[in-house]
Amino acid sequence: MASGDFVPYVNISARLQDKPDQELLREIGARSFPTTVVMDADGKVILRNDTGGNFRPDAEKRVRAAVEVASELVKVRARVKSAEPGSAEASASEASLLLLEAILEIKESTREALKKASQVTGVDQNLLERYQRWSAYQPINKILQNYVREARASDAEGRKILYLNVSLEMYDLYMDGTRLNDARISLFSDYWRLVFDGAISKKDPKVAEESLQIYRRAFGSRPDLKPRINRMSSRLSSLREELKGDSK
């Protein structure tokens, strides 16, 4: 299967800029060596950093999980090829492939096309649930990726301005109805912390308090994050005192 459908690629070199694979590894967020990535037969990376896509080759659980996800993609592509054109099975298979390739960041599709695909009868319920989770954090992920890219080229003062702007963008996403409810998602911490900071900047104690409560419920038992939570609580108290003074 690996030779015809997907390819596990293992990088065994150090981080050397003249190596041909360095750009690929930077794009997927690889930070350690050796690193394994999984690609399809066309050289497209199937698993990226936000889906556990780069890992050490001796991490057996990660290797097995990668093969499982890659196998799912292979099976869906096979169903698309074998389904009778115009049949209900073909429609469901094509919709499933569209959603899966978007989730794995292999191919981009418009929001309208993805929404339409998610409404096709016959798409697996587990895949639909994954798509719903993915679509919820996709705007957040794009904002953070842009922030990281721009911050690398900025000085300390520029990074402060960028952070403020990102926190306001996250606050706007929250006000538009975006929510992350699963603390296991890697973006959960960044999202609620930035929503909190945006709410403080917007002088919105209600949203700041909700963000702090969610953050505390998820991470309050972690000793390494207690100082941050205490600082957030102090900032919220200061905002309330400020607003109380303004109302007099």
FILUMRO-39977 format. One record per residue (C-alpha): x, y, z. Coordinates in steps of 0.05 Angstrom, whole numbers, plus 32768, in hexadecimal, padded with zeros to 4 digits. Example, Ala and Ser with C-alpha at 12.3 -4.5 7.8 and 13.67 -1.06 7.14 Angstrom:
<recs>
+------+------+------+
|   px |   py |   pz |
+------+------+------+
| 80F6 | 7FA6 | 809C |
| 8111 | 7FEB | 808F |
+------+------+------+
</recs>
This chain:
<recs>
+------+------+------+
|   px |   py |   pz |
+------+------+------+
| 8000 | 8000 | 8000 |
| 8037 | 8031 | 8012 |
| 8057 | 802D | 7FCD |
| 8018 | 803A | 7FA6 |
| 7FEB | 8064 | 7FD3 |
| 8011 | 8088 | 8009 |
| 805A | 8092 | 801B |
| 8078 | 8098 | 8061 |
| 80B4 | 80C6 | 805B |
| 80E9 | 80C7 | 8091 |
| 811A | 8101 | 8097 |
| 8159 | 80EB | 80BA |
| 8184 | 812A | 80B1 |
| 818F | 8165 | 80DF |
| 816F | 81A8 | 80D2 |
| 819C | 81BF | 8099 |
| 8182 | 81F6 | 806C |
| 81A0 | 81DA | 802C |
| 817B | 8198 | 8032 |
| 8143 | 8191 | 7FFE |
| 810F | 817A | 8031 |
| 8116 | 81B6 | 8060 |
| 80DF | 81E0 | 8041 |
| 80AE | 81A6 | 8046 |
| 80C0 | 819A | 808F |
| 80B9 | 81E4 | 80A0 |
| 8074 | 81E6 | 807E |
| 805A | 81AC | 80A8 |
| 8077 | 81C7 | 80E9 |
| 80AB | 8190 | 80F5 |
| 80D9 | 81A3 | 812E |
| 8100 | 8163 | 813C |
| 8129 | 8131 | 8117 |
| 8122 | 80FB | 8100 |
| 80DC | 810E | 80E9 |
| 80A8 | 80E4 | 80C4 |
| 8073 | 8102 | 8096 |
| 8040 | 80DD | 806D |
| 8034 | 80EF | 8024 |
| 8007 | 80D4 | 7FEE |
| 8022 | 80B8 | 7FAD |
| 8021 | 80FD | 7F8D |
| 804E | 811A | 7FC4 |
| 8016 | 813E | 7FE9 |
| 801E | 813E | 8034 |
| 7FE3 | 8118 | 8052 |
| 7FF0 | 8128 | 809A |
| 8008 | 816C | 80B2 |
| 801B | 8187 | 80F6 |
| 7FD3 | 8198 | 810B |
| 7FBE | 8150 | 80FE |
| 7FF9 | 812E | 811E |
| 801C | 812A | 80DC |
| 8066 | 812E | 80EF |
| 8084 | 8101 | 8123 |
| 80C0 | 80D8 | 8135 |
| 80C1 | 8094 | 8111 |
| 80C9 | 806F | 8153 |
| 8086 | 808A | 816D |
| 805E | 804B | 815F |
| 8019 | 8067 | 8171 |
| 8023 | 80A3 | 8144 |
| 803C | 8077 | 810A |
| 7FFF | 8049 | 8111 |
| 7FD0 | 8086 | 8115 |
| 7FF0 | 80A4 | 80D7 |
| 7FE7 | 8063 | 80B0 |
| 7F9F | 8060 | 80C6 |
| 7F8F | 80A6 | 80AE |
| 7FB5 | 809B | 806D |
| 7F90 | 805A | 8062 |
| 7F4E | 807D | 806B |
| 7F61 | 80AE | 8033 |
| 7F76 | 8074 | 8006 |
| 7F34 | 8050 | 8011 |
| 7F0A | 808E | 8002 |
| 7F31 | 809B | 7FC2 |
| 7F27 | 8053 | 7FAE |
| 7EDC | 8059 | 7FB9 |
| 7ED9 | 8096 | 7F8D |
| 7EFC | 8070 | 7F55 |
| 7ED1 | 8032 | 7F5B |
| 7E8D | 8053 | 7F64 |
| 7E5D | 8056 | 7F29 |
| 7E5C | 809E | 7F0D |
| 7E1D | 80C3 | 7F21 |
| 7E0A | 8091 | 7F57 |
| 7DFA | 80A2 | 7F9F |
| 7E39 | 807D | 7FB3 |
| 7E63 | 80A8 | 7F84 |
| 7E45 | 80E8 | 7FA1 |
| 7E52 | 80D2 | 7FE9 |
| 7E99 | 80BB | 7FD8 |
| 7EAA | 80FB | 7FB4 |
| 7E8E | 8125 | 7FEC |
| 7EB5 | 80FC | 8020 |
| 7EF5 | 8104 | 7FF9 |
| 7EEB | 8150 | 7FF3 |
| 7EE1 | 8156 | 803E |
| 7F1B | 8127 | 8050 |
| 7F4D | 8149 | 8022 |
| 7F39 | 818D | 803E |
| 7F42 | 8174 | 8086 |
| 7F86 | 8157 | 8075 |
| 7F99 | 8197 | 804F |
| 7FA7 | 8171 | 800F |
| 7F77 | 819A | 7FE4 |
| 7F55 | 81DC | 7FF2 |
| 7F0A | 81E3 | 7FE5 |
| 7EDB | 821E | 7FEE |
| 7EB1 | 8223 | 802C |
| 7E73 | 821C | 8000 |
| 7E8C | 81DC | 7FE0 |
| 7E9E | 81BE | 8024 |
| 7E5B | 81D0 | 8041 |
| 7E37 | 81B0 | 8005 |
| 7E62 | 8171 | 800C |
| 7E51 | 816B | 8056 |
| 7E07 | 8168 | 8044 |
| 7E0D | 812E | 8013 |
| 7DE8 | 80F0 | 8029 |
| 7E15 | 80B5 | 8038 |
| 7E52 | 80DA | 8053 |
| 7E6B | 80B6 | 8092 |
| 7E54 | 80D7 | 80D2 |
| 7E99 | 80D4 | 80F2 |
| 7EB6 | 80F9 | 80B6 |
| 7E7F | 812E | 80BC |
| 7E90 | 8138 | 8106 |
| 7EDA | 813F | 80F5 |
| 7EC8 | 8172 | 80BF |
| 7E9F | 819A | 80F0 |
| 7ED8 | 819C | 8122 |
| 7F09 | 81AE | 80EB |
| 7EDE | 81E5 | 80CE |
| 7ED6 | 8204 | 8114 |
| 7F21 | 820C | 811F |
| 7F37 | 8219 | 80D7 |
| 7F2E | 8265 | 80DC |
| 7F54 | 8264 | 811E |
| 7F8C | 823B | 8100 |
| 7F94 | 826B | 80C5 |
| 7F98 | 82A7 | 80F2 |
| 7FCD | 8286 | 811D |
| 7FF5 | 826F | 80E1 |
| 7FF6 | 82B6 | 80C5 |
| 800B | 82D1 | 8109 |
| 8045 | 82A0 | 8110 |
| 805D | 82AF | 80C9 |
| 805A | 82FB | 80D3 |
| 8077 | 82F8 | 811A |
| 80B6 | 82D6 | 8101 |
| 80C5 | 8313 | 80D7 |
| 80B4 | 8346 | 810C |
| 80D9 | 8366 | 8146 |
| 80C0 | 8365 | 818E |
| 8094 | 83A2 | 8185 |
| 8078 | 8388 | 8144 |
| 8067 | 8346 | 8165 |
| 8040 | 836B | 819C |
| 8016 | 838D | 8167 |
| 800B | 834C | 8142 |
| 7FF6 | 8329 | 8182 |
| 7FC4 | 8361 | 8191 |
| 7FA7 | 835C | 814B |
| 7FA2 | 8310 | 8150 |
| 7F7E | 8314 | 8193 |
| 7F4C | 8344 | 8175 |
| 7F41 | 8315 | 813A |
| 7F34 | 82DB | 816A |
| 7F04 | 8307 | 8192 |
| 7EDF | 8316 | 8151 |
| 7EDB | 82CB | 8141 |
| 7EBE | 82BF | 8185 |
| 7E8A | 82F6 | 817B |
| 7E78 | 82D6 | 8138 |
| 7E69 | 8295 | 815C |
| 7EAA | 826D | 8157 |
| 7EB6 | 823F | 8192 |
| 7EE9 | 820A | 81A4 |
| 7ECE | 81DA | 81D7 |
| 7F00 | 81A1 | 81D5 |
| 7F3E | 81AF | 81FF |
| 7F62 | 8176 | 81DB |
| 7F66 | 81A0 | 819C |
| 7FAB | 81C0 | 8198 |
| 7F8E | 8205 | 8188 |
| 7F60 | 8205 | 81C5 |
| 7F90 | 8228 | 81F4 |
| 7FA7 | 825D | 81C1 |
| 7F5F | 826C | 81AC |
| 7F42 | 8279 | 81F1 |
| 7F7F | 829F | 8209 |
| 7F7C | 82CC | 81CC |
| 7F31 | 82D6 | 81D3 |
| 7F3E | 82EB | 821B |
| 7F73 | 831D | 8206 |
| 7F47 | 8338 | 81CF |
| 7F0E | 8340 | 8200 |
| 7F3B | 8366 | 8230 |
| 7F50 | 8395 | 81F7 |
| 7F07 | 839E | 81E4 |
| 7EF5 | 83AA | 822D |
| 7EC3 | 8371 | 822C |
| 7EC4 | 8352 | 8272 |
| 7E8D | 8320 | 8262 |
| 7EB3 | 82FE | 822A |
| 7EF4 | 8303 | 8250 |
| 7ED5 | 82E1 | 828C |
| 7EB8 | 82A8 | 8262 |
| 7EFB | 829E | 8240 |
| 7F1F | 829C | 8282 |
| 7EED | 826B | 829F |
| 7EF5 | 823C | 8264 |
| 7F41 | 8242 | 8266 |
| 7F42 | 8236 | 82B1 |
| 7F15 | 81F8 | 82AC |
| 7F43 | 81DA | 8277 |
| 7F86 | 81EC | 8295 |
| 7F7D | 8201 | 82DD |
| 7F9B | 81C1 | 82F7 |
| 7FDC | 81CC | 82D2 |
| 8011 | 81ED | 82FF |
| 8036 | 8209 | 82C4 |
| 7FF9 | 8230 | 82AD |
| 7FE1 | 824A | 82F0 |
| 800C | 828A | 82EC |
| 7FED | 8299 | 82A8 |
| 7FA7 | 828D | 82C3 |
| 7FB5 | 82BA | 82FF |
| 7FCD | 82F1 | 82D0 |
| 7F8E | 82EA | 82A6 |
| 7F64 | 82EF | 82E5 |
| 7F89 | 832D | 82FC |
| 7F80 | 834E | 82B8 |
| 7F35 | 8340 | 82BA |
| 7F30 | 835E | 8300 |
| 7F56 | 839C | 82E9 |
| 7F27 | 83A4 | 82AD |
| 7EEA | 83A0 | 82DB |
| 7F09 | 83D5 | 8309 |
| 7F17 | 8401 | 82CD |
| 7ED1 | 83FB | 82B2 |
| 7EB4 | 8407 | 82F7 |
| 7EDC | 8447 | 82FC |
| 7EC6 | 845E | 82B7 |
| 7E7D | 8455 | 82CA |
| 7E81 | 8485 | 8305 |
+------+------+------+
</recs>
